[in-house]
Amino acid sequence: MTKSKIAVIIGSIRPNRQGDKPAKWIADLAAQTGYFDVEIVDLKDYPLPLFDAPASDLWMPTPNAEAAKWQAKLNEFDGYIIVTPEYNRSIPGALKNAIDWAYKPFMKKAVAFVAYGSVGGARAVEHLRTILTELQAVTVRHALHIGGSDFGPIMMGQKTWDDVLPGQVPFTKDVLDNLAWWTNATKVARAADEVAAKAA
């Protein structure tokens, strides 16, 4: 299995967000597997406007310079781990907006999830699976869900991520092993498609 490059995307931009801490944690664990070269990609670094293009980047060049920069960054990767909270039974608006600006970079690539919230971000991840299927991505069946019994005390200041994340480590193996398999499989298939296109 060849080493693949993956992005760990922090899916919230609020000043009091929690996602940067589990993002760094899962990025470190992913790098330790030896399967991946890993980079954290922070939505805060890409101040995207609300999606207002006449069509997505699947159909036309992006007219917005910041969105083009965002797409170019995503294009560097073979796969992704999206770290997301759950907002009102779905994903943060900033994350949905960022995905709407970048259809093509996700096509035929693997995506895994780390989510947190009252029910472990499960409803947010279900929405992400549907959205990314439309973008022709492959979502890994396994995900890491950090539920209310762990996340609630963090929000209340009774615990920190350092108290909670070590206990989550055993649940990351299936996520990372399967992300490695699917990332490698889609990477090989995309390369074969490129060869076939050039030969046509």
C-alpha angles and dihedrals in degrees: 000000000000121000112259131202115238135181123220102210119205102216102197130067102185115127091237095043122142100206100092092069099053088039092060090043095053091042090056092048092048091051091049092059091068090226097101150040101220134204129177112229114197120202087211088071091060110058095196121186119231107284106272105150118130088241139355124273088262088074107027143010112276112258094203120083095209091050090049089053090051092050092048091053093050091048089065092071138079094203145352146228111207115204110200143165121214116252117189093335094311143059127296114278091235090058094049090048092050091051091049089056093053117047101142099050091062097048115122093354131119124249131191129186142224111187137174137189143094092315095025094272088287095145091048091052092048089055091047091052091055094045094048093047087059087052089054093246125142113238117206112238093224119072137167114244118188105197137204097272088063102027097043094065089049090055091047093050093244094114137017131221087257088064095049110034099064089063090054095057096092090057094056098068097077091044094052097038092052093043088054092051095047094041091053093044094051092043091055092045093050090050090051090050090053092051091048092048092052092049094050 
